[in-house]
């Protein structure tokens, strides 16, 4: 199964990326995912179910530890075949 995760971390800082946002970006970029798009107001990543769920676990733990007060995420099934 293939999944797509979309997420944001808060609180926002329009002047510079807060530590929790940097940690979240680093976790997703280091994960074994097929497609990653990191932006200032939202982030997406795609990959196999195990890889996405492992990355989401690390993302939540590390972003919260780095000061995130809210993490909003959505996970969608986008296909059945592994890539």
Secondary structure, DSSP 8 states (H G I E B T S, - for coil): -EEEEEEEEES--SSS--HHHHHHHHHHHHS--SEEEE-SS-EEEEEEHHHHHHHHHHHHHHHHHTT-SEEEEEEEEEESS--
